[in-house]
Amino acid sequence: MIGFLRGLILHRQPPHLLIDVHGVGYEVEAPMSTFYDLPDTGAEVLLYTHLVVREDAHILFGFGTETERRLFRALIRVNGVGPRLALTILSGVSVDSFVRCVRDSDTAALTRLPGIGKKTAERLMVEMRDRLDEAAGNTASVMGKMNPREEALSALVSLGYKPQEASHMLQAIQETGISSEEIIRRALQNAARGG
């Protein structure tokens, strides 16, 4: 398995790259998220790679970050999502945005990406929810980027409330500076009282 490439960019035409690694030219396909951060042609680049072996081809995919590669690997394990569609997803949303979509069950955001219909978006929600650790490095780092209200919203959605219901439950709690656990406790108490 080829884990990464470090070499000079000889040619770039999205989604294709040609990387010279000590006189060997590697053809690599990369998402637009990687292209945005690439240096100019002739400069050195380091890409984390994933090799897909098919009957008719060996295709090397390259990513600017390890996190992008992890998400790509998690996506291609979803039923009905192949490498091309995974590349489309990574080209259309950042890793953080994708994690947020799954966490908030925001299928509408995913259906705006080319090639993703309602059924595929719903399948992604279901199958990727358990893989967020794998896809984003670890849940703690993702959760660490959220404020307590966002964490509470995510927790309520994971408990089975629809995002709109969960948001409504949180509107009654205006106090700031309290933990996500306290916000969740109060929201559930209010819901149990019918308020």
Sequence and secondary structure as in RCSB ss.txt:
>XXXX:A:sequence
MIGFLRGLILHRQPPHLLIDVHGVGYEVEAPMSTFYDLPDTGAEVLLYTHLVVREDAHILFGFGTETERRLFRAL
IRVNGVGPRLALTILSGVSVDSFVRCVRDSDTAALTRLPGIGKKTAERLMVEMRDRLDEAAGNTASVMGKMNPRE
EALSALVSLGYKPQEASHMLQAIQETGISSEEIIRRALQNAARGG
>XXXX:A:secstr
   EEEEEEEEEETTEEEEEETTEEEEEE  HHHHTT   TTSEEEEEEEEEE SS EEEEEESSHHHHHHHHHH
TTSTT  HHHHHHHHHHS HHHHHHHHHTT HHHHHTSTT  HHHHHHHHHHHHTTHHHHHS HHHHHHTS HHH
HHHHHHHHTT  HHHHHHHHHT    S  HHHHHHHHHHHHHTT 
